[in-house]
């Protein structure tokens, strides 16, 4: 059985949808928020830290760690701490295209690691404050990078996206399954 080192309900849903048998184990890890790092590098550091923290306790298991961040103008947008920050993030994204990067660290039973990242582009519709507040009334945004979820009323805020939809949701499942099959 695999171990998902993430408490994200979206990652659990994506794996379950594909019929992957797994259990969730999460350990406290200090996430890096260094905006001077490239998006893929920043996400990779955090994904590896999550996977390694769990793998230390479960040697011989496949452990999957992942980290997703929204980037605009090269700056990472994590999860908003409060309503004011969520509104500010959505105002910053409105009418613009941004990147969503997910890095995945897979620790194999022999202790080797297979890392990869996926980046998608998302374009927001122009939004005024009323549209932002309406969206926030429908979606719990505080546990989501960039203060939004493409799969939850995304039609209200998103004009278009390029790349892997599952990546934008939080886990590029097709690529992960390819890595897992290549044991």
Steps between C-alpha positions, in 0.01 A plus 500: 500500500622851422513787744387849406692752710237769459187606681352653184149368441543580129805276469314220679205540261723496192680180607176330605341590166776298328447202731835541675513326836676721754493626853575850626785577740596860563787635709573859588752647260630852469401629156741724314354828369807645327374712209853518357479132399355388168142368535598139422789512746293648782221246457753214467667589831164497679378180334823319589485618862147364537587164345827459691338578837255214451742259328733507802225335702388259229809356329422260218177678406421718198451852636361788292554862598366793299492876514294736285546874474353773285755741352436842353779730385740239637366536855339205679147525637439243771184452702344825624513555875175694512221660296698818433791302356265276297333803343841654426616180329189475284530870410862440400400203279191654339528568128847343483678173423699327771685171548407208722793277588476165675812309594481136601760298689453122492715298737521141384525192726877483440538860623563650156307813410327592177413867476312694236303818462219615277404858416170620355377845400169642624335819375250673725203699381494870587334512845369784710473484878137384485595204277788411733279512807233292323761236413628499857146452629481175302851360549711454814818666371724498807652155440574562132813643338408826332165506684309307234406154377455448127268205569268699730298760309805567286274618220433815704864609510697309235505590134738225380781266598779318321655180627391225732175576687594255777822695549300818557283310749813384684651177363600409143361147533575371148868583535509360854352171379766482227773544762344236724471250212866545412616340825 
